[in-house]
Protein backbone atom coordinates (compact mmCIF):
# COMPACT_ATOMS: atom_id res chain seq x y z
CA UNK A 1 0.00 0.00 0.00
CA UNK A 2 1.05 3.60 -0.55
CA UNK A 3 0.94 6.48 1.90
CA UNK A 4 -2.59 7.47 0.85
CA UNK A 5 -3.99 3.99 1.52
CA UNK A 6 -2.01 3.70 4.77
CA UNK A 7 -3.50 6.99 5.95
CA UNK A 8 -7.02 5.80 5.18
CA UNK A 9 -6.42 2.58 7.11
CA UNK A 10 -4.94 4.56 10.00
CA UNK A 11 -7.82 7.04 10.01
CA UNK A 12 -10.39 4.26 10.03
CA UNK A 13 -8.62 2.59 12.93
CA UNK A 14 -8.65 5.91 14.81
CA UNK A 15 -12.34 6.46 14.10
CA UNK A 16 -13.05 3.03 15.57
CA UNK A 17 -10.80 3.42 18.60
CA UNK A 18 -11.05 7.13 19.45
CA UNK A 19 -13.92 8.60 17.48
CA UNK A 20 -13.94 11.70 15.31
CA UNK A 21 -13.38 14.50 17.80
CA UNK A 22 -10.57 12.89 19.78
CA UNK A 23 -8.50 11.77 16.78
CA UNK A 24 -5.40 13.87 16.17
CA UNK A 25 -3.06 14.05 13.19
CA UNK A 26 -0.42 12.31 15.29
CA UNK A 27 -2.87 9.49 16.11
CA UNK A 28 -3.58 8.94 12.42
CA UNK A 29 0.05 8.90 11.30
CA UNK A 30 0.96 6.55 14.15
CA UNK A 31 -1.90 4.19 13.24
CA UNK A 32 -0.78 4.43 9.60
CA UNK A 33 2.61 2.97 10.48
CA UNK A 34 4.53 6.22 10.90
CA UNK A 35 3.54 7.96 7.67
CA UNK A 36 4.65 11.59 7.70
CA UNK A 37 2.15 14.16 8.99
CA UNK A 38 2.84 16.20 5.86
CA UNK A 39 1.42 13.31 3.80
CA UNK A 40 -2.05 14.10 5.17
CA UNK A 41 -1.90 17.57 3.66
CA UNK A 42 -0.43 16.26 0.42
CA UNK A 43 -3.02 13.52 -0.12
CA UNK A 44 -6.13 14.93 1.56
CA UNK A 45 -5.58 18.59 2.35
CA UNK A 46 -6.54 18.33 6.02
CA UNK A 47 -7.23 16.00 8.92
CA UNK A 48 -10.96 16.60 8.47
CA UNK A 49 -10.89 15.68 4.78
CA UNK A 50 -9.00 12.48 5.60
CA UNK A 51 -11.47 11.54 8.33
CA UNK A 52 -14.33 12.33 5.92
CA UNK A 53 -12.85 9.97 3.33
CA UNK A 54 -12.21 7.24 5.90
CA UNK A 55 -15.71 7.46 7.31
CA UNK A 56 -17.35 7.42 3.87
CA UNK A 57 -15.28 4.37 2.90
CA UNK A 58 -16.32 2.56 6.10
CA UNK A 59 -20.02 3.40 5.65
CA UNK A 60 -19.95 2.24 2.03
CA UNK A 61 -18.40 -1.08 3.07
CA UNK A 62 -20.99 -1.54 5.81
CA UNK A 63 -23.78 -0.74 3.36
CA UNK A 64 -22.53 -3.41 0.96
CA UNK A 65 -22.18 -5.97 3.75
CA UNK A 66 -25.58 -5.34 5.37
CA UNK A 67 -27.20 -5.17 1.95
CA UNK A 68 -25.97 -8.69 1.19
CA UNK A 69 -27.18 -9.87 4.60
CA UNK A 70 -30.62 -8.32 4.21
CA UNK A 71 -31.04 -9.54 0.65
CA UNK A 72 -30.83 -13.11 1.89
CA UNK A 73 -33.09 -12.71 4.95
CA UNK A 74 -36.02 -15.01 5.59
CA UNK A 75 -36.63 -18.62 4.76
CA UNK A 76 -38.26 -19.71 1.53
CA UNK A 77 -42.00 -20.00 2.02
CA UNK A 78 -42.11 -17.64 4.99
CA UNK A 79 -44.68 -14.85 5.14
CA UNK A 80 -43.71 -11.21 4.51
CA UNK A 81 -44.21 -10.53 8.24
CA UNK A 82 -41.88 -13.40 9.17
CA UNK A 83 -39.25 -12.20 6.69
CA UNK A 84 -39.57 -8.67 8.10
CA UNK A 85 -38.88 -9.90 11.63
CA UNK A 86 -35.90 -11.95 10.44
CA UNK A 87 -34.59 -8.87 8.65
CA UNK A 88 -34.74 -6.86 11.89
CA UNK A 89 -32.99 -9.65 13.74
CA UNK A 90 -30.16 -9.48 11.17
CA UNK A 91 -29.91 -5.70 11.50
CA UNK A 92 -29.82 -5.87 15.30
CA UNK A 93 -27.20 -8.63 15.17
CA UNK A 94 -24.94 -6.28 13.16
CA UNK A 95 -24.99 -3.55 15.83
CA UNK A 96 -22.35 -5.05 18.19
CA UNK A 97 -19.95 -5.71 15.31
CA UNK A 98 -20.33 -2.20 13.91
CA UNK A 99 -20.81 -0.19 17.13
CA UNK A 100 -17.81 2.06 16.56
CA UNK A 101 -18.91 2.77 12.99
CA UNK A 102 -22.35 3.85 14.21
CA UNK A 103 -20.82 6.11 16.83
CA UNK A 104 -18.56 7.66 14.19
CA UNK A 105 -21.60 8.12 11.96
CA UNK A 106 -23.35 10.12 14.66
CA UNK A 107 -20.22 12.22 15.01
CA UNK A 108 -20.28 12.73 11.24
CA UNK A 109 -23.81 14.08 11.50
CA UNK A 110 -22.46 16.77 13.79
CA UNK A 111 -19.51 17.39 11.46
CA UNK A 112 -21.92 17.79 8.54
CA UNK A 113 -22.92 21.13 10.02
CA UNK A 114 -19.42 22.35 9.11
CA UNK A 115 -18.65 20.19 6.07
CA UNK A 116 -20.55 20.45 2.80
CA UNK A 117 -18.75 17.31 1.60
CA UNK A 118 -20.05 15.21 4.52
CA UNK A 119 -23.54 16.74 4.26
CA UNK A 120 -23.76 15.93 0.55
CA UNK A 121 -22.44 12.41 1.12
CA UNK A 122 -24.91 11.71 3.93
CA UNK A 123 -27.79 13.14 1.88
CA UNK A 124 -26.90 10.88 -1.07
CA UNK A 125 -26.62 7.91 1.29
CA UNK A 126 -30.04 8.62 2.75
CA UNK A 127 -31.61 8.92 -0.68
CA UNK A 128 -30.10 5.61 -1.76
CA UNK A 129 -30.94 4.00 1.58
CA UNK A 130 -34.62 4.93 1.37
CA UNK A 131 -34.91 3.47 -2.13
CA UNK A 132 -32.91 0.36 -1.21
CA UNK A 133 -34.95 -0.35 1.92
CA UNK A 134 -38.22 0.10 0.03
CA UNK A 135 -37.01 -2.27 -2.69
CA UNK A 136 -35.98 -4.83 -0.08
CA UNK A 137 -39.36 -4.69 1.64
CA UNK A 138 -41.24 -4.97 -1.66
CA UNK A 139 -38.89 -7.66 -3.01
CA UNK A 140 -38.33 -5.43 -6.05
CA UNK A 141 -35.42 -3.96 -7.96
CA UNK A 142 -34.37 -0.50 -6.78
CA UNK A 143 -34.99 0.86 -10.27
CA UNK A 144 -38.64 -0.17 -9.98
CA UNK A 145 -39.22 1.83 -6.77
CA UNK A 146 -40.83 5.17 -7.52
CA UNK A 147 -39.97 8.37 -5.67
CA UNK A 148 -43.20 8.40 -3.65
CA UNK A 149 -42.58 4.88 -2.35
CA UNK A 150 -38.99 5.71 -1.46
CA UNK A 151 -40.14 8.84 0.42
CA UNK A 152 -42.84 6.97 2.35
CA UNK A 153 -42.11 3.28 2.86
CA UNK A 154 -38.33 3.67 2.54
CA UNK A 155 -38.18 6.78 4.72
CA UNK A 156 -40.31 5.19 7.46
CA UNK A 157 -38.06 2.13 7.49
CA UNK A 158 -34.96 4.33 7.65
CA UNK A 159 -36.46 6.28 10.56
CA UNK A 160 -37.03 2.99 12.41
CA UNK A 161 -33.46 1.95 11.68
CA UNK A 162 -31.94 5.22 12.96
CA UNK A 163 -34.18 5.25 16.02
CA UNK A 164 -33.37 1.65 16.93
CA UNK A 165 -29.67 2.30 16.43
CA UNK A 166 -29.87 5.27 18.80
CA UNK A 167 -31.63 3.20 21.44
CA UNK A 168 -29.19 0.33 21.02
CA UNK A 169 -26.12 2.57 21.31
CA UNK A 170 -27.34 4.20 24.52
CA UNK A 171 -28.90 1.19 26.28
CA UNK A 172 -28.53 -2.14 24.45
CA UNK A 173 -30.04 -4.10 27.35
CA UNK A 174 -33.33 -2.21 27.08
CA UNK A 175 -33.39 -1.67 23.30
CA UNK A 176 -36.24 -3.45 21.49
CA UNK A 177 -35.66 -6.67 19.62
CA UNK A 178 -37.03 -7.82 16.28
CA UNK A 179 -40.24 -9.17 17.82
CA UNK A 180 -40.78 -5.89 19.69
CA UNK A 181 -40.35 -3.86 16.50
CA UNK A 182 -42.88 -5.98 14.61
CA UNK A 183 -45.40 -5.85 17.48
CA UNK A 184 -44.92 -2.09 17.78
CA UNK A 185 -45.59 -1.58 14.09
CA UNK A 186 -48.79 -3.62 14.33
CA UNK A 187 -49.94 -1.47 17.26
CA UNK A 188 -49.03 1.71 15.38
CA UNK A 189 -50.89 0.55 12.28
CA UNK A 190 -53.99 -0.03 14.41
CA UNK A 191 -53.75 3.53 15.73
CA UNK A 192 -53.13 5.16 12.36
CA UNK A 193 -55.74 3.01 10.62
CA UNK A 194 -56.88 3.42 7.04
CA UNK A 195 -56.94 6.97 5.64
CA UNK A 196 -60.27 8.55 4.78
CA UNK A 197 -61.11 8.46 1.09
GITA-V819383 format. One record per residue. N is the residue number from 1. SS is DSSP state (A for helix, B for strand, O for the rest). PHI is phi as a letter, one per 40 degrees, with the letter a starting at -180 (* if undefined). D_FIRST is the distance of its C-alpha to the first C-alpha in Angstrom with 2 decimals. Layout:
BEGIN
N:SS:PHI:D_FIRST + N:SS:PHI:D_FIRST
END
This chain:
BEGIN
1:O:*:0.00 + 2:O:c:3.79 + 3:A:d:6.82 + 4:A:d:7.95 + 5:A:c:5.84 + 6:A:c:6.36 + 7:A:c:9.82 + 8:A:c:10.48 + 9:A:c:9.92 + 10:A:c:12.05 + 11:A:c:14.52 + 12:A:c:15.05 + 13:A:c:15.76 + 14:A:c:18.14 + 15:A:d:19.82 + 16:A:c:20.54 + 17:A:c:21.79 + 18:O:b:23.48 + 19:O:g:23.95 + 20:O:c:23.78 + 21:O:c:26.57 + 22:O:c:25.86 + 23:O:c:22.19 + 24:O:b:21.98 + 25:A:d:19.52 + 26:A:c:19.64 + 27:A:d:18.92 + 28:A:c:15.72 + 29:A:c:14.38 + 30:A:c:15.62 + 31:A:c:14.01 + 32:O:c:10.60 + 33:O:g:11.20 + 34:O:g:13.34 + 35:O:d:11.60 + 36:O:d:14.67 + 37:O:c:16.92 + 38:A:c:17.46 + 39:A:c:13.91 + 40:A:c:15.16 + 41:A:c:18.05 + 42:A:c:16.27 + 43:A:c:13.85 + 44:O:b:16.21 + 45:O:g:19.55 + 46:O:a:20.37 + 47:A:d:19.69 + 48:A:c:21.62 + 49:A:c:19.68 + 50:A:c:16.37 + 51:A:c:18.28 + 52:A:d:19.81 + 53:A:c:16.60 + 54:A:c:15.37 + 55:A:c:18.86 + 56:A:c:19.26 + 57:A:c:16.16 + 58:A:c:17.61 + 59:A:c:21.08 + 60:A:c:20.17 + 61:A:c:18.69 + 62:A:c:21.83 + 63:A:d:24.02 + 64:A:c:22.80 + 65:A:c:23.27 + 66:A:c:26.67 + 67:A:c:27.76 + 68:A:c:27.42 + 69:A:c:29.29 + 70:A:c:32.01 + 71:A:c:32.48 + 72:O:b:33.55 + 73:O:c:35.79 + 74:O:g:39.42 + 75:O:c:41.36 + 76:O:c:43.06 + 77:O:g:46.57 + 78:O:c:45.93 + 79:O:c:47.36 + 80:A:d:45.35 + 81:A:c:46.19 + 82:A:c:44.92 + 83:A:c:41.65 + 84:A:c:41.31 + 85:A:c:41.77 + 86:A:c:39.25 + 87:A:c:36.74 + 88:A:c:37.35 + 89:A:c:37.02 + 90:A:c:33.53 + 91:A:c:32.55 + 92:A:c:34.02 + 93:A:c:32.32 + 94:A:c:28.89 + 95:A:c:29.79 + 96:A:c:29.25 + 97:A:c:25.79 + 98:O:b:24.73 + 99:A:d:26.96 + 100:A:c:24.40 + 101:A:c:23.11 + 102:A:c:26.76 + 103:A:c:27.46 + 104:A:c:24.59 + 105:A:c:25.99 + 106:A:c:29.37 + 107:A:c:27.99 + 108:A:c:26.45 + 109:A:d:29.96 + 110:A:c:31.24 + 111:A:c:28.54 + 112:O:c:29.49 + 113:O:c:32.74 + 114:O:b:30.98 + 115:O:b:28.15 + 116:A:c:29.13 + 117:A:c:25.57 + 118:A:c:25.57 + 119:A:c:29.20 + 120:A:c:28.61 + 121:A:c:25.67 + 122:A:c:27.81 + 123:A:c:30.80 + 124:A:c:29.04 + 125:A:c:27.80 + 126:A:c:31.37 + 127:A:c:32.85 + 128:A:c:30.67 + 129:A:c:31.24 + 130:A:c:35.00 + 131:A:c:35.14 + 132:A:c:32.94 + 133:A:c:35.00 + 134:A:c:38.22 + 135:A:c:37.18 + 136:A:c:36.30 + 137:A:c:39.67 + 138:A:c:41.57 + 139:O:f:39.75 + 140:O:b:39.19 + 141:O:c:36.52 + 142:A:d:35.03 + 143:A:c:36.47 + 144:A:c:39.91 + 145:O:c:39.84 + 146:O:c:41.84 + 147:A:c:41.23 + 148:A:c:44.16 + 149:A:c:42.93 + 150:A:c:39.43 + 151:A:c:41.10 + 152:A:b:43.47 + 153:A:c:42.33 + 154:A:c:38.59 + 155:A:c:39.06 + 156:A:c:41.32 + 157:A:c:38.84 + 158:A:c:36.05 + 159:A:c:38.47 + 160:A:c:39.17 + 161:A:c:35.49 + 162:A:c:34.86 + 163:A:c:38.11 + 164:A:c:37.46 + 165:A:d:33.99 + 166:A:c:35.69 + 167:A:c:38.34 + 168:A:c:35.97 + 169:A:c:33.81 + 170:A:c:36.96 + 171:O:a:39.08 + 172:O:c:37.64 + 173:O:c:40.83 + 174:O:b:43.00 + 175:O:c:40.75 + 176:O:c:42.27 + 177:O:c:41.24 + 178:A:c:41.20 + 179:A:c:44.95 + 180:A:c:45.67 + 181:A:c:43.76 + 182:A:c:45.69 + 183:A:c:49.00 + 184:A:c:48.36 + 185:A:c:47.75 + 186:A:c:50.98 + 187:A:c:52.86 + 188:A:c:51.41 + 189:A:c:52.36 + 190:A:c:55.88 + 191:A:c:56.12 + 192:A:c:54.79 + 193:O:g:56.82 + 194:O:c:57.41 + 195:O:c:57.64 + 196:O:c:61.06 + 197:O:b:61.70
END
